[in-house]
């Protein structure tokens, strides 16, 4: 009877698998909604024709955003172990080496900082990076196109969807107790 009140123990390997598979599935399946929003957004003056199958950049944005939130969840040793597992598994899943994935992640993290300075809000950084990586500036009114900034109304619509792509660590920790080896 007491077992219903205890958390299920989960190994760091299994947690990394769940995290990576969840982020990949979420970004792949969710990108059709993102592409639909971008292609049919009334704030863009022409259709950018974002292909629903071009989700790799979006997956990297989602991965980078979620990686940025990991330090708040684990102590330093657990974080190092977990990140090492996550990088290896995610890199293998998308066909990159771990080193190449880290380089891509660092580029996107740098883009987050550049586009979102001085704010450190990951959600907003992800929205701005999405706008930038899919080069949507040219599909806006001349005012925003010439400034090379996202139309605030279009960006707000993206901001409203992005939280659905952030890992829910509270729900994970309510259900599981990670065991690091």
Phi and psi restraints in degrees (value plus and minus 20) as a CYANA .aco file:
   2 UNK   PHI     -89.2   -49.2
   2 UNK   PSI     -38.1     1.9
   3 UNK   PHI     -84.1   -44.1
   3 UNK   PSI     -41.8    -1.8
   4 UNK   PHI     -93.1   -53.1
   4 UNK   PSI     -36.0     4.0
   5 UNK   PHI    -117.7   -77.7
   5 UNK   PSI     -24.5    15.5
   6 UNK   PHI    -119.7   -79.7
   6 UNK   PSI     134.4   174.4
   7 UNK   PHI    -103.8   -63.8
   7 UNK   PSI     126.2   166.2
   8 UNK   PHI     -97.5   -57.5
   8 UNK   PSI     111.5   151.5
   9 UNK   PHI     -95.6   -55.6
   9 UNK   PSI     120.0   160.0
  10 UNK   PHI    -156.2  -116.2
  10 UNK   PSI     113.4   153.4
  11 UNK   PHI     -92.4   -52.4
  11 UNK   PSI     139.8   179.8
  12 UNK   PHI     -81.4   -41.4
  12 UNK   PSI     -56.3   -16.3
  13 UNK   PHI     -81.5   -41.5
  13 UNK   PSI     -67.5   -27.5
  14 UNK   PHI     -86.9   -46.9
  14 UNK   PSI     -61.5   -21.5
  15 UNK   PHI     -81.8   -41.8
  15 UNK   PSI     -61.7   -21.7
  16 UNK   PHI     -82.6   -42.6
  16 UNK   PSI     -61.4   -21.4
  17 UNK   PHI     -81.8   -41.8
  17 UNK   PSI     -66.7   -26.7
  18 UNK   PHI     -81.5   -41.5
  18 UNK   PSI     -65.2   -25.2
  19 UNK   PHI     -81.7   -41.7
  19 UNK   PSI     -72.3   -32.3
  20 UNK   PHI     -82.7   -42.7
  20 UNK   PSI     -68.0   -28.0
  21 UNK   PHI     -83.6   -43.6
  21 UNK   PSI     -57.2   -17.2
  22 UNK   PHI     -85.8   -45.8
  22 UNK   PSI     -65.8   -25.8
  23 UNK   PHI     -84.5   -44.5
  23 UNK   PSI     -62.6   -22.6
  24 UNK   PHI     -84.4   -44.4
  24 UNK   PSI     -67.7   -27.7
  25 UNK   PHI     -82.8   -42.8
  25 UNK   PSI     -65.4   -25.4
  26 UNK   PHI     -81.7   -41.7
  26 UNK   PSI     -65.6   -25.6
  27 UNK   PHI     -91.0   -51.0
  27 UNK   PSI     -56.7   -16.7
  28 UNK   PHI     -90.0   -50.0
  28 UNK   PSI     -69.4   -29.4
  29 UNK   PHI     -92.7   -52.7
  29 UNK   PSI     -53.8   -13.8
  30 UNK   PHI     -98.7   -58.7
  30 UNK   PSI     -36.7     3.3
  31 UNK   PHI     -87.0   -47.0
  31 UNK   PSI     -46.6    -6.6
  32 UNK   PHI     -82.2   -42.2
  32 UNK   PSI     -57.3   -17.3
  33 UNK   PHI     -87.5   -47.5
  33 UNK   PSI     -59.6   -19.6
  34 UNK   PHI     -84.4   -44.4
  34 UNK   PSI     -67.5   -27.5
  35 UNK   PHI     -80.9   -40.9
  35 UNK   PSI     -61.1   -21.1
  36 UNK   PHI     -82.4   -42.4
  36 UNK   PSI     -63.8   -23.8
  37 UNK   PHI     -81.0   -41.0
  37 UNK   PSI     -65.9   -25.9
  38 UNK   PHI     -87.0   -47.0
  38 UNK   PSI     -59.6   -19.6
  39 UNK   PHI     -95.6   -55.6
  39 UNK   PSI     -43.5    -3.5
  40 UNK   PHI    -138.0   -98.0
  40 UNK   PSI      -5.4    34.6
  41 UNK   PHI     -92.5   -52.5
  41 UNK   PSI     109.8   149.8
  42 UNK   PHI     -90.7   -50.7
  42 UNK   PSI     -36.8     3.2
  43 UNK   PHI    -100.4   -60.4
  43 UNK   PSI     -37.2     2.8
  44 UNK   PHI    -111.4   -71.4
  44 UNK   PSI     114.9   154.9
  45 UNK   PHI    -101.8   -61.8
  45 UNK   PSI     -36.7     3.3
  46 UNK   PHI    -161.1  -121.1
  46 UNK   PSI     140.6   180.6
  47 UNK   PHI     -99.6   -59.6
  47 UNK   PSI     101.6   141.6
  48 UNK   PHI     -95.4   -55.4
  48 UNK   PSI     -28.2    11.8
  49 UNK   PHI      32.2    72.2
  49 UNK   PSI      31.3    71.3
  50 UNK   PHI     -93.7   -53.7
  50 UNK   PSI     100.0   140.0
  51 UNK   PHI     -94.6   -54.6
  51 UNK   PSI     112.3   152.3
  52 UNK   PHI     -84.4   -44.4
  52 UNK   PSI     -34.1     5.9
  53 UNK   PHI    -113.8   -73.8
  53 UNK   PSI     -23.0    17.0
  54 UNK   PHI    -113.9   -73.9
  54 UNK   PSI      38.9    78.9
  55 UNK   PHI    -114.9   -74.9
  55 UNK   PSI     -23.1    16.9
  56 UNK   PHI     -80.1   -40.1
  56 UNK   PSI     -67.4   -27.4
  57 UNK   PHI     -79.9   -39.9
  57 UNK   PSI     -60.4   -20.4
  58 UNK   PHI     -84.6   -44.6
  58 UNK   PSI     -61.5   -21.5
  59 UNK   PHI     -79.1   -39.1
  59 UNK   PSI     -59.9   -19.9
  60 UNK   PHI     -88.5   -48.5
  60 UNK   PSI     -55.8   -15.8
  61 UNK   PHI     -85.4   -45.4
  61 UNK   PSI     -66.6   -26.6
  62 UNK   PHI     -83.5   -43.5
  62 UNK   PSI     -63.0   -23.0
  63 UNK   PHI     -79.7   -39.7
  63 UNK   PSI     -69.3   -29.3
  64 UNK   PHI     -82.8   -42.8
  64 UNK   PSI     -62.7   -22.7
  65 UNK   PHI     -82.2   -42.2
  65 UNK   PSI     -61.9   -21.9
  66 UNK   PHI     -91.9   -51.9
  66 UNK   PSI     -55.0   -15.0
  67 UNK   PHI     -83.3   -43.3
  67 UNK   PSI     -56.7   -16.7
  68 UNK   PHI     -82.9   -42.9
  68 UNK   PSI     -44.4    -4.4
  69 UNK   PHI    -110.5   -70.5
  69 UNK   PSI     -30.6     9.4
  70 UNK   PHI     -84.7   -44.7
  70 UNK   PSI     -58.9   -18.9
  71 UNK   PHI     -76.4   -36.4
  71 UNK   PSI     -45.1    -5.1
  72 UNK   PHI     -96.9   -56.9
  72 UNK   PSI     -28.9    11.1
  73 UNK   PHI    -125.1   -85.1
  73 UNK   PSI     -45.5    -5.5
  74 UNK   PHI    -152.1  -112.1
  74 UNK   PSI     138.6   178.6
  75 UNK   PHI     -94.3   -54.3
  75 UNK   PSI     153.3   193.3
  76 UNK   PHI     -79.5   -39.5
  76 UNK   PSI     -64.5   -24.5
  77 UNK   PHI     -88.5   -48.5
  77 UNK   PSI     -63.6   -23.6
  78 UNK   PHI     -82.9   -42.9
  78 UNK   PSI     -60.2   -20.2
  79 UNK   PHI     -81.7   -41.7
  79 UNK   PSI     -66.4   -26.4
  80 UNK   PHI     -79.8   -39.8
  80 UNK   PSI     -66.8   -26.8
  81 UNK   PHI     -83.4   -43.4
  81 UNK   PSI     -68.1   -28.1
  82 UNK   PHI     -83.7   -43.7
  82 UNK   PSI     -65.6   -25.6
  83 UNK   PHI     -82.6   -42.6
  83 UNK   PSI     -59.1   -19.1
  84 UNK   PHI     -80.3   -40.3
  84 UNK   PSI     -65.1   -25.1
  85 UNK   PHI     -84.4   -44.4
  85 UNK   PSI     -64.4   -24.4
  86 UNK   PHI     -84.7   -44.7
  86 UNK   PSI     -64.8   -24.8
  87 UNK   PHI     -79.9   -39.9
  87 UNK   PSI     -65.5   -25.5
  88 UNK   PHI     -82.0   -42.0
  88 UNK   PSI     -65.5   -25.5
  89 UNK   PHI     -91.8   -51.8
  89 UNK   PSI     -61.7   -21.7
  90 UNK   PHI     -88.3   -48.3
  90 UNK   PSI     -62.0   -22.0
  91 UNK   PHI     -79.7   -39.7
  91 UNK   PSI     -66.1   -26.1
  92 UNK   PHI     -81.9   -41.9
  92 UNK   PSI     -61.1   -21.1
  93 UNK   PHI     -84.8   -44.8
  93 UNK   PSI     -52.9   -12.9
  94 UNK   PHI    -124.1   -84.1
  94 UNK   PSI     -14.6    25.4
  95 UNK   PHI      59.5    99.5
  95 UNK   PSI       9.7    49.7
  96 UNK   PHI    -137.5   -97.5
  96 UNK   PSI     142.3   182.3
  97 UNK   PHI     -98.4   -58.4
  97 UNK   PSI     142.2   182.2
  98 UNK   PHI     -80.2   -40.2
  98 UNK   PSI     -59.5   -19.5
  99 UNK   PHI     -83.5   -43.5
  99 UNK   PSI     -64.5   -24.5
 100 UNK   PHI     -83.5   -43.5
 100 UNK   PSI     -60.4   -20.4
 101 UNK   PHI     -83.0   -43.0
 101 UNK   PSI     -63.6   -23.6
 102 UNK   PHI     -81.7   -41.7
 102 UNK   PSI     -58.7   -18.7
 103 UNK   PHI     -83.2   -43.2
 103 UNK   PSI     -65.2   -25.2
 104 UNK   PHI     -81.6   -41.6
 104 UNK   PSI     -65.0   -25.0
 105 UNK   PHI     -81.3   -41.3
 105 UNK   PSI     -62.4   -22.4
 106 UNK   PHI     -84.6   -44.6
 106 UNK   PSI     -58.4   -18.4
 107 UNK   PHI     -82.1   -42.1
 107 UNK   PSI     -64.8   -24.8
 108 UNK   PHI     -90.2   -50.2
 108 UNK   PSI     -57.9   -17.9
 109 UNK   PHI     -80.5   -40.5
 109 UNK   PSI     -61.5   -21.5
 110 UNK   PHI     -84.3   -44.3
 110 UNK   PSI     -60.5   -20.5
 111 UNK   PHI     -83.1   -43.1
 111 UNK   PSI     -61.8   -21.8
 112 UNK   PHI     -74.0   -34.0
 112 UNK   PSI     -69.5   -29.5
 113 UNK   PHI     -85.3   -45.3
 113 UNK   PSI     -62.3   -22.3
 114 UNK   PHI     -85.9   -45.9
 114 UNK   PSI     -69.2   -29.2
 115 UNK   PHI     -92.5   -52.5
 115 UNK   PSI     -45.7    -5.7
 116 UNK   PHI    -131.5   -91.5
 116 UNK   PSI      -9.8    30.2
 117 UNK   PHI     -83.2   -43.2
 117 UNK   PSI     116.6   156.6
 118 UNK   PHI    -112.3   -72.3
 118 UNK   PSI     -21.9    18.1
 119 UNK   PHI     -86.4   -46.4
 119 UNK   PSI     131.3   171.3
 120 UNK   PHI    -137.3   -97.3
 120 UNK   PSI       1.7    41.7
 121 UNK   PHI     -96.5   -56.5
 121 UNK   PSI      95.0   135.0
 122 UNK   PHI     -83.6   -43.6
 122 UNK   PSI     -60.7   -20.7
 123 UNK   PHI     -78.7   -38.7
 123 UNK   PSI     -68.1   -28.1
 124 UNK   PHI     -87.4   -47.4
 124 UNK   PSI     -56.3   -16.3
 125 UNK   PHI     -83.2   -43.2
 125 UNK   PSI     -60.7   -20.7
 126 UNK   PHI     -83.8   -43.8
 126 UNK   PSI     -61.1   -21.1
 127 UNK   PHI     -82.8   -42.8
 127 UNK   PSI     -65.9   -25.9
 128 UNK   PHI     -87.9   -47.9
 128 UNK   PSI     -56.4   -16.4
 129 UNK   PHI     -86.4   -46.4
 129 UNK   PSI     -58.9   -18.9
 130 UNK   PHI     -80.3   -40.3
 130 UNK   PSI     -66.5   -26.5
 131 UNK   PHI     -79.8   -39.8
 131 UNK   PSI     -62.6   -22.6
 132 UNK   PHI     -91.8   -51.8
 132 UNK   PSI     -67.9   -27.9
 133 UNK   PHI     -89.0   -49.0
 133 UNK   PSI     -45.9    -5.9
 134 UNK   PHI    -117.5   -77.5
 134 UNK   PSI      -7.8    32.2
 135 UNK   PHI      24.4    64.4
 135 UNK   PSI      38.3    78.3
 136 UNK   PHI    -108.2   -68.2
 136 UNK   PSI     -23.2    16.8
 137 UNK   PHI     -77.9   -37.9
 137 UNK   PSI     -60.2   -20.2
 138 UNK   PHI     -91.9   -51.9
 138 UNK   PSI     -27.0    13.0
 139 UNK   PHI    -123.1   -83.1
 139 UNK   PSI      -5.2    34.8
 140 UNK   PHI    -128.9   -88.9
 140 UNK   PSI     158.1   198.1
 141 UNK   PHI     -79.9   -39.9
 141 UNK   PSI     133.8   173.8
 142 UNK   PHI     -75.6   -35.6
 142 UNK   PSI     -58.0   -18.0
 143 UNK   PHI     -75.7   -35.7
 143 UNK   PSI     -71.9   -31.9
 144 UNK   PHI     -94.6   -54.6
 144 UNK   PSI     -54.3   -14.3
 145 UNK   PHI     -82.4   -42.4
 145 UNK   PSI     -65.1   -25.1
 146 UNK   PHI     -88.1   -48.1
 146 UNK   PSI     -54.1   -14.1
 147 UNK   PHI     -97.0   -57.0
 147 UNK   PSI     -36.6     3.4
 148 UNK   PHI      34.5    74.5
 148 UNK   PSI      30.7    70.7
 149 UNK   PHI    -150.2  -110.2
 149 UNK   PSI     135.7   175.7
 150 UNK   PHI     -95.3   -55.3
 150 UNK   PSI     119.8   159.8
 151 UNK   PHI     -79.8   -39.8
 151 UNK   PSI     105.7   145.7
 152 UNK   PHI     -77.7   -37.7
 152 UNK   PSI     -52.7   -12.7
 153 UNK   PHI     -90.6   -50.6
 153 UNK   PSI     -63.6   -23.6
 154 UNK   PHI     -84.3   -44.3
 154 UNK   PSI     -61.8   -21.8
 155 UNK   PHI     -84.2   -44.2
 155 UNK   PSI     -57.1   -17.1
 156 UNK   PHI     -82.0   -42.0
 156 UNK   PSI     -59.2   -19.2
 157 UNK   PHI     -84.5   -44.5
 157 UNK   PSI     -59.0   -19.0
 158 UNK   PHI     -89.4   -49.4
 158 UNK   PSI     -63.2   -23.2
 159 UNK   PHI     -76.6   -36.6
 159 UNK   PSI     -54.2   -14.2
 160 UNK   PHI     -89.7   -49.7
 160 UNK   PSI     -45.5    -5.5
 161 UNK   PHI    -112.1   -72.1
 161 UNK   PSI     -52.5   -12.5
 162 UNK   PHI     -74.6   -34.6
 162 UNK   PSI     -58.6   -18.6
 163 UNK   PHI     -76.4   -36.4
 163 UNK   PSI     -43.8    -3.8
 164 UNK   PHI     -90.2   -50.2
 164 UNK   PSI     -31.6     8.4
 165 UNK   PHI    -125.8   -85.8
 165 UNK   PSI     -13.9    26.1
 166 UNK   PHI    -117.8   -77.8
 166 UNK   PSI     114.0   154.0
 167 UNK   PHI     -83.5   -43.5
 167 UNK   PSI     115.3   155.3
 168 UNK   PHI    -111.1   -71.1
 168 UNK   PSI      69.3   109.3
 169 UNK   PHI     -88.5   -48.5
 169 UNK   PSI     -52.5   -12.5
 170 UNK   PHI     -80.4   -40.4
 170 UNK   PSI     -65.6   -25.6
 171 UNK   PHI     -84.8   -44.8
 171 UNK   PSI     -58.4   -18.4
 172 UNK   PHI     -82.6   -42.6
 172 UNK   PSI     -66.5   -26.5
 173 UNK   PHI     -95.6   -55.6
 173 UNK   PSI     -40.2    -0.2
 174 UNK   PHI     -91.9   -51.9
 174 UNK   PSI     -50.5   -10.5
 175 UNK   PHI    -115.3   -75.3
 175 UNK   PSI     -56.2   -16.2
 176 UNK   PHI    -143.3  -103.3
 176 UNK   PSI     134.2   174.2
 177 UNK   PHI    -138.4   -98.4
 177 UNK   PSI      85.7   125.7
 178 UNK   PHI     -85.8   -45.8
 178 UNK   PSI     119.2   159.2
 179 UNK   PHI    -139.3   -99.3
 179 UNK   PSI      93.2   133.2
 180 UNK   PHI    -114.4   -74.4
 180 UNK   PSI     116.8   156.8
